[in-house]
Amino acid sequence: MRKIVTVELRGLESKSG
């Protein structure tokens, strides 16, 4: 797993909610 994946997921969550 890459750290970038977590950052992207966090960004998506932040934008979504």
GROMACS elastic network, one bead per residue, 0.5 to 0.9 nm:
[ bonds ]
;  ai    aj funct       b0    kb
    1     4     6  0.87140   500
    1     5     6  0.74318   500
    1     6     6  0.88583   500
    2     5     6  0.55836   500
    2     6     6  0.73700   500
    3     6     6  0.53839   500
    3     7     6  0.66031   500
    3     8     6  0.88607   500
    4     7     6  0.50319   500
    4     8     6  0.61322   500
    4     9     6  0.85606   500
    5     8     6  0.51329   500
    5     9     6  0.61466   500
    5    10     6  0.85563   500
    6     9     6  0.50849   500
    6    10     6  0.60893   500
    6    11     6  0.85738   500
    7    10     6  0.50322   500
    7    11     6  0.61439   500
    7    12     6  0.86116   500
    8    11     6  0.50289   500
    8    12     6  0.61531   500
    8    13     6  0.85837   500
    9    12     6  0.50749   500
    9    13     6  0.61569   500
    9    14     6  0.85392   500
   10    13     6  0.51073   500
   10    14     6  0.60634   500
   10    15     6  0.85944   500
   11    14     6  0.50193   500
   11    15     6  0.61235   500
   11    16     6  0.84056   500
   12    15     6  0.51713   500
   12    16     6  0.58908   500
   12    17     6  0.84026   500
   13    17     6  0.58425   500
   14    17     6  0.53555   500
